[in-house]
Amino acid sequence: MRKAFVATLCELAATDDRIMLLTGDLGFMALEPFRERFPNRFLNVGAAEQNMIGVATGLAEAGFLPYAYSIATFASLRPFEFIRNGPVLHRLPVRIVGMGMGFEYGHSGHTHYALEDVAALRTLPGLTIVVPADSGQTKTSIRVTHDLPGPVYYSLGKDDQIVVPGLNGQFELGRVCVAREGRHLAFVTVGSVAQEVLAAAAKLAQAGIEAAVIVVANFHPDPEDHLASILSSFDEAITVEAQTPSGGLGAFVATVVATRGLRCRLRIIGVGTAPDGTSGSQIDRWRKYGLDRESLVATVVGESKLVAEAGRL
Amino acid sequence: MTSNPFEFRKVIDPKAMRRIILQQSKRANVGHIGSCLCVVEILSALYSFALEGSGPDDPQRDRFVLSKGHAGLALYAALALRGWLSEYHLETFCGTDTCLGVHPDVAIPGVDFTTGSLGQGICVAVGSALGARLQGSKRRVFCLLSDAECNEGSVWEAAMLAAQHRLSNLHVIVDFNGQQALNLTRDVLDQSNLAERWRAFGWRSSEVDGHSVADLAEALRIDDGLRPNVTVARTIFGKGVSYMEQGIPVTQHHLPVQPINWHYLPMSEDEYRRAIDDLEYGR
């Protein structure tokens, strides 16, 4: 997604001279294409994320369209109050780009895991949040949201190779993407862990369980109506996120189910326990928290009602 | 540029500003009076001489960031006397569903940025100054900090970036009143060498009498094209009201004598009368 972001930003910047790229001294072997092509619109503010957001606010008020880049936790949590009092309060078009969704920084450890950025920023209704699941969706979403008058936060993945089957670069504000149809249950997921959910759905299909996969890629505007209309035809829904479900996807879907009076039973899978000092590769972390394809299959198979309904396992 | 900064414009009268501050804080029964009174001459110098632009909607106007947002009422007084804020709006200070809270909001005509959380305004000011330069605009950016605000690490993040990019179109004024929310600044985080600290960060720095409009106006003209500027303005907390300057809680006898009282306290009727007497008939 990172290459897709930089390439798309370069394309946009070629025709929109308001665009600037700010970095908190990160983005080695990633941001160079922009820096080389638009040296006067590239600014390394140093390892100073609070100031980066403040500077972006001042630039946006002057008419610029600044994209402020750092590792997701540093871009979102460190300057949270600057985001709140800056672009959100002033309704200015600052773009904040957080890199490394979920456990992507695997061996770097907990300080680098983006487990709360989306949940924390969902508390700011004036901020559009975009969480693409793969490079195709990244390209579309960067384009679709480029000219929004208010601020946007992008939670992006480093991985350029992921392709989530069924997404085909779809992205629409206020709507979800149905990456796979199904009739027995609905998975609702966000971000690059969607690839595990799709793989799990394919395995379940072999056993006769048809699981739909719904990918949520933005909040504010929330895709509430669209999601509710889809979930209304299901009895079972499972949310899957490589993040804290508290305030994140799990909380969002639970709110939709409860406030719309939907009949579906909801199961929430995410990172809901306190840090225990361990780290590992992304797949290791996904396994630990039950987010990998095998764990997801096991979770579904363990649901007796579904098993009875499928009659196969 | 002219050698006499008073040549072209009418000075916003500090006494009139203080009158508004006392009247409105009494009417609304709120504090932060000492913080407002001590920046009166700074705001008078800014709005009488330094800030260029045809009005609050002029995109090429100079920008001002009241980074110490708790002096919002002093800013409203300056805006009212400059003619950008109506008396009607001024009377809504701390009212119901008003934009004129204690801390200023960008929704108010003439307020360029919302402030109130310390250490944020200067970062925005740096972005604003950088934007002006990138656009080839001559507009300047002024930013008023409190000395206690310099406790915030983000102030120094901003200071480093401004110096790195030689943002000489940026002028910071530090209200050096020596007071912070619980103690004297020197007893919390001593910053008695504040001007020196800014110099060490690559800024052009000077110290002036923060109650001399002429000295402030002169200092605010500086733009050497090389460095961002900071003026450390020595001020007296509660300036213009003698019992506030001395920290005497006239009617709250349980409190010790300390200037910080007038960071928090609203005025009683008696205190208000004494303050107005001081202002109108005092020094």
Interface residues (C-beta under 8 A of the other chain):
Chain A: N40 L43 V45 G46 A48 Q50 N51 I53 G54 V55 A56 T57 G58 L59 A60 E61 A62 G63 F64 P66 E81 F82 N85 G86 L89 H90
Chain B: P59 R63 V106 D112 F113 T114 T115 G116 S117 G119 Q120 G121 I122 C123 V124 A125 V126 G127 S128 A129 L130 G131 A132 L134 Q135 V141 G153 S154 E157 A158 M160 L161 Q164
